Every structure is written in structure tokens, then in C-alpha cells.
Amino acid sequence: MKRIIATIIILSMFLTTMLAGCSYTVTVAESDDGNATVDIKEAKNVELESVYKISKKPEDFAITDRDYLIIVNDDNEYDFDGEYNKALQKDLVFIPNVVDGDVMAVEKATYLAFTLLQRDLLENDGIEIGLYDGYRTAEDQQYLLDVYAEGSNPNVVKGDEIGYSEHHTGLLLDVVVWYSEDTWYSPTEERIKEIPIFKKVYERMADYGFIQRYPSNKADITGRDSKEFEIRFVGSAKIAHEITDNDLCLEEYLKQKTEQ
């Protein structure tokens, strides 16, 4: 809770936070139990509406010279002092996650592409999806490690170590789907196979530049156990379809490109 309160207080210094052309007013209050609550109200903004009218292509949002195929795994540690990370800090948008309202950050083009996917699914299929987690600093990752250490399962999962999580890139998102009993559910392999609305989300996401980052049948290559709820922006629908339609993971795709 201390981390949440600190984050909200910092953000509240800005009366209005611009999110991809849409303004959000951030208000902080303290409830009777001493916990901080945040009220984030979306303001109508013609500019955001214009974005949707002008483009439905994720590559149109891609920031020039940004490496949307950057990879972080056991063999590729994230460089917090590198040029990618320095540039990324200027292109983060801050939003409340849909589960508990905690403030999270996402790389700007990734967020815009996600809103297009979100809008498509809602308007055409009545499916509501949201974000639970995105960009993480080294401090964020350490906080999670501390939580794991204090919890019932203190084992650190591969990819959770500082510097080895692709969440550091701002391109990896934890997605949830609004389902039964009026609550959010994380996609799992079983749900994607058996429940139509989960399947529809994963059939549509390549159109907006997203791939399933850690498929269950690629764990020996990615070095990560299956995490269907983690989707990754790769900068364009073309690349996302090349990966998805050919049953590749990101590591395989990059290896093929290197060998060509």
C-alpha cells in the first residue's frame, strides 16, 4: 500500500495527465481506514476520437527508431543504462489498472495499439478487456520479489529477477477479460481453448501488433513457463501475424531473421 500511495501522490502533482491525447484528472483522497483512494475521471477529448478515425494500424503509432523487437530473456539482460531505457522514460503513459486501480505505466505506442484492440473487441463482439500490469522499473521488480519472499510461495520464477523481466521494456502487458460473476479473469490455456470470448481475444490481437509472448509449447525456447495473460507488442500487425500465423515465439522469429 505504501508503494501505491507514493505513486499516486507523485502523479497527483500533475492536475491533468495526458494519455494519448485523452486527459485524465487525478484526485487523491484518504478513506476512514487510512488507505489512499484514487479517482481518475476521463475527460471528453476530440483528439482521441480523431486518432481512431485516422488510423487503425498499430505501426502508425510506432515511435521512430524504437526497437519494438527488443528481447529480454535468460541470455539477454535488460540494460537500465542503455539508450532504449533512457528514451522509454519520455514515452510512458500512466493509467489505472482495471483490477484494483493501482497506477501502472505502458510504452505509449503499445498503449495506443491496445486501445484499438480493446475498442474493436468491445464494439464488434461485446468483449471487454483491460490491463493489470505493464512497465516495471527495477524498484517495481524488487517490490514484487519482496512480496514473493513474504508470501506462501517464496520461490522466484524465471523472468522475475531484476533485469530479466520483459516488463522492463514497457511492451509486455498483463491482460484480463471481463467474464462471469462480474469480475476480471486472466486468460489461461484452458480458457482460450474452451471459452469463446477468450479465444476471440487471442484470434484478434495480432491485427493490432500483439503476440502471445510465452506459449506453452515454446517454454523450452523462451525459458519461461506458459503465461497466456502476458501479451507483447512487436510494433506492427505484419510482424505479429508472421509470428502468430507460423506458430513461432519471438526468439524463433528473431533467429529466422538473423539467418536470412
Secondary structure as UniProt FT lines:
FT   HELIX           2..12
FT   STRAND          16..19
FT   TURN            20..21
FT   STRAND          22..30
FT   TURN            32..33
FT   STRAND          36..42
FT   HELIX           46..54
FT   HELIX           58..60
FT   TURN            64..65
FT   TURN            68..69
FT   TURN            74..75
FT   TURN            80..81
FT   HELIX           83..88
FT   TURN            89..90
FT   STRAND          92..96
FT   TURN            98..100
FT   STRAND          103..107
FT   HELIX           108..125
FT   STRAND          129..133
FT   HELIX           138..150
FT   TURN            158..159
FT   TURN            162..163
FT   HELIX           166..169
FT   STRAND          172..179
FT   HELIX           180..182
FT   STRAND          183..185
FT   HELIX           189..194
FT   HELIX           196..204
FT   HELIX           205..208
FT   STRAND          210..212
FT   HELIX           216..218
FT   HELIX           219..222
FT   TURN            228..229
FT   STRAND          230..233
FT   HELIX           237..245
FT   TURN            246..247
FT   HELIX           250..259
//
